[in-house]
Amino acid sequence: MTRTNSGVRWIHTIPIAIGIICGILMWHMAVPRLITQLTGVDGTFLAERCTWGDLDSDGEQTMTCAGDFTASDGSLALPGIEIDGVFDEWPEEPVSARVSGPSADHAVQMEFGASLAAIGMGLTAFAFPAWALTAATRDALDRRRRRRNSPPQSVGHDADSWGPLPSA
């Protein structure tokens, strides 16, 4: 028994759109962060003000901080920028971080797990839309091929009929 179609219908456009949007958002957050982690200016971040934020996945409250970034070689100092990431408590010591350059408005902590996890979630979000769009395209091409290869429908009901011409 062979399948005649993949089962992809118009009703699937909503989950396909949601998957594409979620994937794009995850990549939009993760890729610039990863690029900064890999190619940014290395330095330290010293927190000046921190505020308690939302609960993390373990149910513990975390804080977000803003402060000063200083490049390791002293060539760059950025006062009053925020840092991507959260802390369990006020960081008393300078934190290792990177910025994208002199015009950066935030520093990035050097833990690659958050960036790679977001990229992985983005790829996972793209999985269903990729399958559905591939299957729908394959079905459309298959229907088109069957239409081209099938003989035209005869008008008459008689097996010996030549169509609209009278049979002998």
C-alpha positions as CSV (number, residue, x, y, z in Angstrom):
1,M,0.0,0.0,0.0
2,T,1.4,3.4,-0.9
3,R,0.4,6.8,0.4
4,T,-1.4,9.1,-1.9
5,N,-0.4,12.2,0.1
6,S,1.5,13.3,3.2
7,G,-1.5,14.5,5.1
8,V,-0.4,18.2,5.0
9,R,-3.5,20.4,4.8
10,W,-4.3,24.2,4.9
11,I,-5.2,23.9,8.6
12,H,-1.4,23.2,9.2
13,T,-0.5,26.8,8.1
14,I,-0.9,28.1,11.6
15,P,1.5,25.6,13.3
16,I,3.9,26.1,10.3
17,A,3.8,29.9,10.8
18,I,4.3,29.6,14.5
19,G,7.3,27.3,14.0
20,I,8.9,29.6,11.5
21,I,8.3,32.7,13.8
22,C,9.6,30.9,16.9
23,G,12.7,29.7,15.0
24,I,13.4,33.1,13.6
25,L,13.1,34.7,17.1
26,M,15.4,32.2,18.7
27,W,18.0,32.6,16.0
28,H,17.6,36.4,16.2
29,M,18.4,36.3,19.9
30,A,21.1,33.6,19.7
31,V,23.2,34.3,16.6
32,P,24.3,37.9,17.5
33,R,25.1,36.7,21.0
34,L,27.2,33.8,19.7
35,I,29.0,36.1,17.2
36,T,29.9,38.5,20.1
37,Q,31.1,35.6,22.2
38,L,33.3,34.3,19.4
39,T,34.6,37.5,17.9
40,G,33.9,40.3,20.4
41,V,36.3,42.5,22.5
42,D,37.3,40.6,25.6
43,G,37.1,42.3,29.0
44,T,35.4,42.5,32.4
45,F,32.1,43.8,33.5
46,L,31.7,45.4,36.9
47,A,28.0,45.6,38.1
48,E,26.9,48.9,39.5
49,R,23.2,48.4,39.8
50,C,21.2,45.2,39.8
51,T,17.4,44.5,40.0
52,W,15.6,41.4,40.9
53,G,14.0,39.8,37.9
54,D,11.7,36.9,37.2
55,L,12.0,33.4,38.5
56,D,14.3,31.0,36.5
57,S,13.5,27.5,35.5
58,D,14.2,26.2,39.0
59,G,11.9,28.7,40.6
60,E,14.6,30.8,42.0
61,Q,14.7,34.6,41.7
62,T,17.5,36.1,39.6
63,M,18.8,39.6,39.0
64,T,19.8,41.5,35.9
65,C,22.6,44.0,36.1
66,A,24.0,47.1,34.5
67,G,27.5,48.6,35.0
68,D,30.8,49.3,33.4
69,F,32.7,47.3,30.8
70,T,36.5,47.6,30.5
71,A,38.4,45.9,27.7
72,S,41.3,43.6,28.8
73,D,43.9,45.7,26.9
74,G,42.4,48.9,28.2
75,S,41.5,50.2,24.8
76,L,37.8,50.4,25.4
77,A,35.6,51.5,28.4
78,L,31.8,51.5,28.2
79,P,30.0,52.9,31.2
80,G,26.4,52.1,32.1
81,I,25.8,49.1,29.8
82,E,23.7,46.1,30.6
83,I,24.9,42.5,30.5
84,D,23.1,39.7,28.8
85,G,22.5,37.0,31.4
86,V,21.2,36.7,34.9
87,F,22.9,36.4,38.3
88,D,21.8,34.5,41.4
89,E,23.3,37.2,43.6
90,W,25.0,40.6,43.2
91,P,28.3,40.0,41.5
92,E,30.9,41.5,43.8
93,E,33.8,40.6,41.5
94,P,34.2,41.7,37.9
95,V,32.7,39.2,35.5
96,S,34.4,38.0,32.3
97,A,32.4,39.3,29.3
98,R,32.7,40.5,25.7
99,V,31.2,43.3,23.7
100,S,30.7,43.6,20.0
101,G,32.6,46.9,19.7
102,P,32.8,50.5,20.9
103,S,29.2,51.2,20.1
104,A,27.8,48.2,22.0
105,D,25.0,48.8,24.4
106,H,25.3,45.4,26.2
107,A,27.9,43.0,27.3
108,V,27.7,39.2,26.9
109,Q,28.8,36.6,29.4
110,M,31.1,33.9,28.2
111,E,28.8,30.9,28.7
112,F,28.2,29.3,25.3
113,G,25.4,27.1,26.7
114,A,22.7,29.8,26.5
115,S,23.6,30.6,22.9
116,L,23.8,27.0,21.7
117,A,20.6,26.1,23.5
118,A,18.7,28.9,21.8
119,I,20.1,27.9,18.4
120,G,19.1,24.3,19.1
121,M,15.6,25.4,20.0
122,G,15.4,27.5,16.8
123,L,16.4,24.5,14.8
124,T,13.8,22.4,16.6
125,A,11.2,25.0,15.9
126,F,12.1,24.8,12.2
127,A,11.7,21.0,12.1
128,F,7.9,20.8,11.6
129,P,7.6,23.6,9.1
130,A,10.5,22.2,7.1
131,W,8.9,18.7,7.0
132,A,5.4,20.1,6.2
133,L,6.6,22.4,3.4
134,T,8.7,19.6,1.9
135,A,5.8,17.2,2.0
136,A,3.3,19.7,0.6
137,T,5.7,20.5,-2.3
138,R,6.3,16.8,-3.0
139,D,2.5,16.2,-3.0
140,A,1.9,19.2,-5.4
141,L,4.7,17.9,-7.8
142,D,3.2,14.4,-7.6
143,R,-0.3,15.6,-8.5
144,R,1.1,17.7,-11.4
145,R,3.1,14.7,-12.7
146,R,0.0,12.4,-12.5
147,R,-2.1,15.0,-14.3
148,R,0.4,15.2,-17.1
149,N,0.8,11.5,-17.5
150,S,-2.8,10.4,-17.2
151,P,-4.8,10.0,-20.5
152,P,-7.6,12.4,-21.2
153,Q,-11.0,11.4,-20.0
154,S,-13.3,9.9,-22.7
155,V,-16.6,11.6,-23.2
156,G,-18.6,8.5,-24.2
157,H,-19.5,5.7,-21.8
158,D,-19.0,2.9,-24.4
159,A,-15.6,1.2,-24.2
160,D,-15.5,1.0,-28.0
161,S,-16.4,4.7,-28.4
162,W,-14.0,7.2,-30.0
163,G,-15.3,10.1,-28.0
164,P,-17.8,12.4,-29.6
165,L,-17.6,10.5,-32.9
166,P,-20.3,7.9,-33.5
167,S,-19.1,4.4,-33.1
168,A,-19.4,1.9,-36.0
